[in-house]
Amino acid sequence: IEKTIETRRDTLKGALASVLTGLKVKEEHVAQALELSGTKSKAFHDWMEDDLLKFSEALRRISKPSIVVANKMDIPIAEENYKRMVEALSPIPVIPASAEAELILRKAEKSGLISYVPGEEIFQVPDPSKLNDKQKWALNYIRDRVLNRWWQTGVQFAINVLVFKVLRMNVVYPVEDEKRLSDKHGNVLPDAFLMSYDAMALDLANEIHTELGKTMLYAIDARTGLRLPKDYKLRDRDIIKIVAASHRG
């Protein structure tokens, strides 16, 4: 890093970013970490081990945000441990969950024993006579120990928090026919892409296919019919048609 600063006459921020680029660390991440760790105005050759540790911890939080999923919340002692985790790990989100409860509910739903949508607070039993005693006990246990206490199993909620709140991803729907909102086979909204909060229309084209990105001319907002430039910043739930050179009419 020192050599990069000297030979390229680079800034500390730029030198660190060039070394860490393979980890998908952006220069803006480095800048924020330098500021947060208090090492921004300190020459790199003067950094002590404590400075490296503070910078590394700040950079990891900024460039690789995360959540903690507190599993097995149906166990009696879990609530006390959960409270301790929330206090100790703040400001990292700690999501209470029961993966086993979610698995049981999904299997029961797949077998037709219950009606359940992942992430919801309730499930319905259309025909209780189809349940044996063990199944009744398991479902009652989940209702009492998980859903009534935590409102949900937490699995889908944890995914939603991570993707949409922490990573700030947007769901974008690419289509070929912007009037019918479909692909060439007539399938309505056939695909959904998770795109980063700063992604542009060109990024969506490249995500679909690199060749489409190379030949892209512009995009079309299917809702409004407006023509959008390559650098249009995608928004959550956008329905986008990519127009490429080979597709011009």
Long-range contacts (C-beta under 8 A, 24 or more apart in sequence): 1-44, 2-44, 2-45, 5-44, 12-43, 12-44, 15-44, 20-59, 23-63, 24-63, 25-59, 25-63, 26-63, 29-59, 29-62, 29-63, 30-59, 32-58, 32-62, 33-58, 33-59, 33-62, 33-63, 36-62, 65-166, 65-167, 66-92, 66-162, 66-166, 67-92, 67-93, 67-94, 67-95, 67-158, 67-161, 67-162, 67-166, 68-92, 68-93, 68-94, 68-95, 69-94, 69-95, 69-97, 69-154, 69-155, 69-158, 70-94, 70-95, 70-96, 70-97, 71-97, 71-98, 71-99, 72-98, 72-99, 72-100, 73-97, 73-98, 73-146, 73-149, 73-150, 73-154, 74-98, 74-100, 74-101, 74-141, 74-142, 74-145, 74-146, 93-161, 93-165, 93-166, 95-154, 95-157, 95-158, 95-161, 96-150, 96-154, 97-150, 97-153, 97-154, 97-155, 97-157, 97-158, 98-142, 98-145, 98-146, 98-150, 98-153, 98-154, 98-155, 99-153, 99-155, 101-142, 101-145, 101-146, 101-153, 102-153, 102-154, 102-155, 102-156, 104-138, 104-139, 104-142, 105-142, 105-153, 108-135, 108-139, 114-139, 118-155, 118-156, 119-152, 119-155, 119-156, 119-157, 119-160, 120-152, 121-147, 121-151, 121-152, 122-147, 123-147, 163-194, 167-196, 167-197, 168-196, 168-197, 169-194, 169-195, 169-196, 169-197, 170-194, 170-195, 170-196, 170-197, 170-199, 170-234, 170-235, 170-236, 170-237, 170-238, 171-195, 171-236, 171-237, 172-199, 172-204, 172-234, 172-236, 172-237, 172-238, 172-239, 172-240, 173-237, 173-238, 173-239, 173-240, 174-204, 174-208, 174-240, 174-241, 174-242, 175-222, 175-239, 175-240, 175-241, 176-241, 177-241, 178-220, 178-222, 178-225, 178-239, 178-241, 179-222, 181-222, 181-239, 189-239, 195-234, 198-233, 199-233, 199-234, 200-230, 200-231, 200-232, 200-233, 200-234, 201-228, 201-229, 201-230, 201-231, 201-232, 201-234, 201-240, 201-242, 202-230, 202-231, 203-234, 204-234, 204-240, 204-242, 205-230, 205-242, 205-244, 208-242, 212-242, 212-244, 215-244, 215-245, 215-246, 216-242, 216-243, 216-244, 216-245, 217-243, 217-244, 217-245, 217-248, 218-243, 219-243
